């Protein structure tokens, strides 16, 4: 099924592995781009073997791979061979974007540095994602998500005084790096429409993570204030955090004075409004733990679901703390069609469930148009589209350049 969206007609060569790069390319695919995953013969993306389902891992369709690669096509090229480099050059001439997440300099050593790339295709948008960027003293270091979470300061603002720094329970730094890359590529494609020239994009996961911390970094830059790990509390306001109820946990963010007063009345504790410990914003922040205790006593009489509905009705932001299974069955999530079923290329009788990206364009959800590809599944078709004939493709395969 052909892609539809604002990037329809754009061809992306995705040379990335595991998460940050594949996530970026997946966002482009969801927007209509034709994404060709360029993989190493025999193994392919490491994520093909990562996930909770052993059968899918053995089929090189690990859950980690499925999550970021539906709707893409796969070609297997060995860039360490002359024939593989020739096949790749043919693809580059017919593509709009090249996305990679090797360590800095790896692609150049294979003969495809910035100058060589733009000699082959002057309009190419070349994006490199790395842990630390293409320059600086850390440029050559390997980096995984947890390394970036720690180095960026993210972990220093998580956890509590008792636990010490904690990482987020999901790969937030990888995901942010991928989001930044997809945004930058889209902007560069727009710029190419105006100038006719390609560009070079250097995405640093470390810097992206730092910029995503917002007011935490701003408080330090502007006021010299280091973040203090506060668990589920909100540094900027109180009561704002996670609370226990009679059944389940709930997040409540009564950040404004009127929200605090409405909350106090609704839970039957109007006396809190005039209590000197809680009457004003700064006092509530100073006495947040005492305020939490008073509020949780009142919340113990009803369930989180009941409090959530009632507080929403009076304009106090509140939401239950859910596990993934509950989240995916929420009527809100179902109605917005965030989860999509795609074909399982290793089992025609089974479907795979994958996420879109929560973005609707002209009312339509962004959804993958096909399942994830098998390794090298589309090699011949892609090279034929690039102008090679079947005889040449067979010769490339015989020479070990493709599989």
C-alpha positions in Angstrom: 0.0 0.0 0.0 1.5 3.4 -1.0 2.2 5.9 1.8 0.2 9.1 2.0 1.1 12.2 3.9 3.1 15.4 3.7 6.3 13.6 2.9 4.9 11.4 0.1 7.4 11.2 -2.7 10.4 11.6 -0.3 12.9 8.7 -0.2 14.9 8.1 3.0 17.8 5.8 3.3 17.8 4.6 6.9 21.2 3.2 7.9 20.5 3.3 11.6 20.3 0.7 14.4 18.3 0.0 17.6 16.3 3.1 18.6 17.2 6.8 18.1 17.8 6.6 14.4 15.1 4.0 13.6 12.6 6.1 15.6 13.5 9.2 13.6 13.0 7.3 10.3 9.8 5.8 11.5 8.4 9.3 12.1 9.3 10.2 8.6 7.6 7.0 7.3 4.4 7.8 9.3 4.4 11.1 7.5 4.4 9.4 4.1 8.1 9.0 3.2 9.4 5.9 1.5 11.9 4.7 4.0 14.5 2.1 2.9 16.3 0.4 5.7 19.9 -0.3 4.6 21.1 -3.2 6.6 24.2 -5.4 6.9 23.7 -8.9 5.3 23.3 -11.7 7.7 22.5 -9.7 10.9 20.8 -6.5 10.1 19.6 -4.1 12.8 20.6 -5.4 16.3 17.0 -4.7 17.4 15.8 -7.6 15.2 17.0 -9.8 18.0 15.8 -7.7 20.9 12.4 -8.1 22.6 10.2 -10.2 24.9 9.1 -12.8 22.4 11.8 -15.4 21.7 10.1 -16.7 18.5 10.0 -13.2 17.0 13.7 -12.7 18.0 14.7 -15.9 16.2 12.8 -14.7 13.1 14.8 -11.5 13.3 11.6 -9.6 14.0 12.2 -8.7 17.7 9.6 -6.5 19.4 12.1 -3.7 19.6 12.5 -3.8 15.8 8.8 -4.0 15.1 8.1 -0.9 17.2 10.2 1.4 15.0 10.3 -0.2 11.6 6.9 -1.0 10.3 6.1 0.5 6.9 9.8 0.5 5.9 11.5 -1.6 3.2 14.8 -3.5 3.7 17.8 -3.8 1.5 20.9 -5.8 2.6 24.2 -4.2 1.4 27.8 -4.9 2.4 29.5 -1.6 2.2 32.9 -3.2 2.9 32.8 -4.5 -0.7 33.3 -2.5 -3.9 30.1 -4.0 -5.4 28.2 -3.0 -2.2 29.4 0.5 -2.4 28.4 0.7 -6.1 24.9 -0.4 -5.2 24.7 2.1 -2.3 25.9 4.9 -4.7 23.1 4.1 -7.0 20.6 4.4 -4.2 22.1 7.7 -3.0 21.6 9.3 -6.4 17.9 8.6 -6.2 17.2 9.5 -2.6 16.3 12.6 -0.7 17.6 11.8 2.8 20.4 9.7 4.3 20.1 9.0 8.0 22.8 7.2 10.0 23.9 6.7 13.6 27.4 5.3 13.3 30.2 6.7 15.4 31.6 9.9 13.8 33.8 9.2 10.8 32.7 5.6 10.1 30.7 6.4 7.0 33.5 8.6 5.7 36.0 5.8 6.1 33.7 3.7 3.9 34.0 6.3 1.2 30.9 8.3 1.9 31.9 11.5 3.7 30.0 14.7 3.4 31.8 15.8 0.2 31.4 12.4 -1.5 27.7 12.3 -0.6 26.9 15.7 -2.0 29.0 15.0 -5.1 26.8 12.0 -5.8 23.6 14.0 -4.9 23.8 17.8 -4.3 20.3 17.9 -2.9 20.8 15.2 -0.3 19.8 15.9 3.3 22.4 14.0 5.3 21.6 13.5 9.0 24.0 11.9 11.5 22.7 11.0 15.0 25.3 10.2 17.7 25.7 10.2 21.4 27.7 13.4 21.6 27.7 14.9 18.1 30.3 15.0 15.3 32.7 17.3 17.2 34.1 17.8 20.7 36.3 15.7 23.0 33.6 13.0 23.5 32.7 12.6 19.9 34.2 9.1 19.5 32.7 7.6 22.7 29.9 5.0 22.4 26.7 6.0 24.1 23.5 4.2 25.1 20.4 5.8 26.5 21.3 5.3 30.1 24.7 6.8 29.6 23.1 9.9 28.1 20.5 10.1 30.9 23.3 10.2 33.5 25.6 12.6 31.7 22.8 15.0 30.7 21.7 15.6 34.3 18.4 13.9 33.8 19.0 11.3 36.5 20.2 13.9 39.0 16.6 15.4 39.0 14.9 12.0 39.3 14.4 9.7 42.3 14.4 10.9 45.9 16.9 11.8 48.6 16.7 8.2 49.7 17.1 6.5 46.3 19.6 8.8 44.8 19.5 9.4 41.0 17.2 7.2 39.0 16.9 6.6 35.2 13.6 6.9 33.5 12.1 3.5 33.0 12.0 3.9 29.2 14.6 5.1 26.7 13.8 8.8 26.9 17.1 10.1 25.6 17.0 7.8 22.5 13.5 8.9 21.8 14.2 12.6 22.2 17.2 12.3 19.8 15.0 10.6 17.2 12.4 13.3 17.5 15.0 16.0 17.1 16.4 14.3 14.0 13.0 13.9 12.3 12.1 17.5 13.0 15.5 18.7 11.6 15.2 16.5 8.5 11.7 17.9 7.8 12.9 21.4 8.2 15.9 20.7 5.9 13.6 19.3 3.2 11.6 22.5 3.3 14.8 24.6 3.1 15.8 22.5 0.0 12.5 23.5 -1.7 13.6 27.1 -1.4 17.3 26.8 -2.1 17.7 23.6 -4.1 20.6 22.6 -1.9 21.0 19.7 0.5 22.4 20.0 4.0 24.3 18.3 6.8 22.5 17.7 10.1 24.5 16.8 13.3 22.2 15.6 16.1 23.7 15.1 19.6 21.7 12.9 21.9 23.4 14.5 24.9 22.5 18.1 23.9 19.0 17.1 22.9 18.5 15.5 26.3 19.8 18.7 28.1 17.5 21.0 26.1 14.5 18.7 26.9 14.9 19.4 30.6 13.5 22.8 30.3 13.0 24.7 33.5 15.4 22.3 35.4 18.3 23.7 33.4 16.7 27.2 33.3 16.6 27.4 37.1 20.3 26.7 37.2 21.2 29.1 34.3 19.0 32.0 35.6 19.0 31.4 39.4 21.9 29.1 40.1 19.5 26.5 41.6 20.6 22.9 41.2 17.7 20.4 40.9 16.7 18.5 44.0 15.4 14.9 43.5 11.8 15.1 44.7 10.3 11.8 43.5 6.7 12.4 42.3 6.5 15.9 43.7 6.5 19.0 41.4 9.2 21.5 42.4 7.2 24.5 41.0 3.9 23.9 42.9 1.9 22.1 45.6 -0.2 20.1 45.8 1.2 18.7 42.6 2.2 15.1 42.4 1.1 11.5 43.0 -1.4 10.7 45.8 -2.7 7.5 47.2 -6.5 7.0 47.2 -8.9 4.4 48.6 -8.2 2.3 45.5 -5.2 3.2 43.3 -2.9 6.1 42.7 -3.7 9.5 41.1 -1.7 12.5 39.9 -3.2 15.8 40.9 -1.8 19.1 39.7 -3.5 21.9 41.5 -0.9 24.5 40.5 -3.1 27.6 40.6 -4.6 29.2 43.7 -8.1 28.6 42.4 -7.4 25.0 41.6 -6.1 24.4 45.1 -9.2 26.0 46.6 -11.5 24.0 44.3 -9.7 20.8 45.2 -9.9 21.5 48.9 -13.7 22.1 48.7 -14.3 19.0 46.5 -12.5 16.6 48.9 -14.4 18.1 51.9 -11.4 19.9 53.3 -12.3 23.5 52.9 -10.5 24.3 56.1 -7.2 23.8 54.3 -7.8 27.0 52.3 -7.4 29.2 55.4 -4.7 27.1 57.1 -1.6 29.3 57.4 0.5 26.4 56.3 -1.3 26.1 53.0 -3.1 29.4 52.3 -0.5 30.8 49.8 1.5 29.2 47.1 5.0 29.4 48.7 3.6 28.2 52.0 2.2 25.1 50.3 5.5 24.4 48.7 7.3 24.7 52.0 4.8 22.4 53.8 4.1 20.1 50.9 4.5 16.9 52.9 2.0 18.0 55.6 -0.4 19.0 52.8 0.0 15.6 51.1 -0.9 13.8 54.4 -4.1 15.9 54.8 -5.2 15.4 51.2 -4.5 11.7 51.2 -6.7 11.2 54.3 -9.6 12.7 52.4 -8.8 10.8 49.2 -8.9 7.5 51.1 -12.7 7.5 51.0 -13.0 7.0 47.2 -11.1 5.3 44.3 -8.7 7.0 42.0 -11.1 6.5 39.1 -13.9 8.3 41.0 -11.6 11.2 42.1 -10.3 11.6 38.5 -13.7 12.0 37.0 -14.9 14.4 39.7 -11.8 16.6 39.7 -11.9 16.8 35.9 -15.5 18.0 36.1 -14.4 21.0 38.3 -11.4 21.9 36.3 -8.6 20.4 38.5 -6.1 18.5 36.4 -6.0 14.9 37.6 -5.3 11.5 36.2 -4.9 7.9 37.4 -1.5 6.3 37.4 -2.0 3.4 34.9 0.0 0.4 33.7 0.5 -0.1 30.0 -2.3 -2.6 29.6 -4.8 -0.1 31.1 -3.5 2.8 29.0 -4.0 1.0 25.7 -7.6 0.2 26.5 -8.5 3.7 27.5 -11.5 4.9 25.3 -9.5 8.1 24.5 -6.6 6.1 23.1 -8.9 3.7 21.2 -10.9 6.5 19.6 -7.8 8.3 18.4 -6.6 5.1 16.7 -3.0 5.2 18.2 -2.5 1.4 17.9 -2.5 -0.2 14.5 -2.5 -3.8 13.2 0.1 -4.6 10.5 1.0 -7.8 8.7 3.5 -10.2 10.3 6.0 -11.1 7.5 7.0 -14.3 9.2 3.4 -15.6 9.8 0.7 -14.7 7.4 -1.9 -15.9 9.9 -0.9 -13.5 12.6 -1.0 -9.7 12.8 1.3 -7.3 14.8 0.2 -4.4 16.9 2.3 -1.2 16.6 2.0 2.4 17.6 1.5 5.4 15.4 2.7 8.8 16.7 -0.3 10.6 18.1 -0.3 13.1 15.3 -3.3 13.7 13.1 -3.1 15.5 9.8 -6.3 16.7 8.3 -8.1 14.5 10.8 -6.3 11.3 9.8 -4.0 9.4 12.2 -0.4 8.8 11.2 -0.3 5.1 10.7 2.2 2.6 9.1 1.1 1.3 5.8 2.7 -2.1 6.1 4.4 -4.4 8.5 8.1 -4.5 9.4 10.4 -5.9 6.6 12.3 -9.1 6.7 16.1 -8.6 6.3 16.8 -7.8 2.7 13.2 -8.5 1.7 13.1 -5.7 -0.9 16.7 -5.7 -2.2 16.0 -6.5 -5.8 12.9 -4.2 -6.1 14.7 -1.2 -4.6 17.7 -1.6 -6.9 15.5 -2.0 -9.9 13.8 1.3 -8.9 17.3 2.9 -8.7 17.8 2.0 -12.4 19.8 -1.2 -12.2 18.8 -4.1 -14.3 18.4 -7.7 -13.0 21.6 -8.8 -14.7 23.6 -6.1 -12.8 21.8 -7.0 -9.5 22.7 -10.7 -9.9 26.3 -9.7 -10.5 26.3 -7.5 -7.4 24.9 -10.4 -5.4 27.5 -12.8 -6.8 30.3 -10.4 -5.8 29.0 -10.3 -2.2 27.8 -6.7 -2.3 24.2 -7.5 -1.6 22.2 -10.4 -0.3 
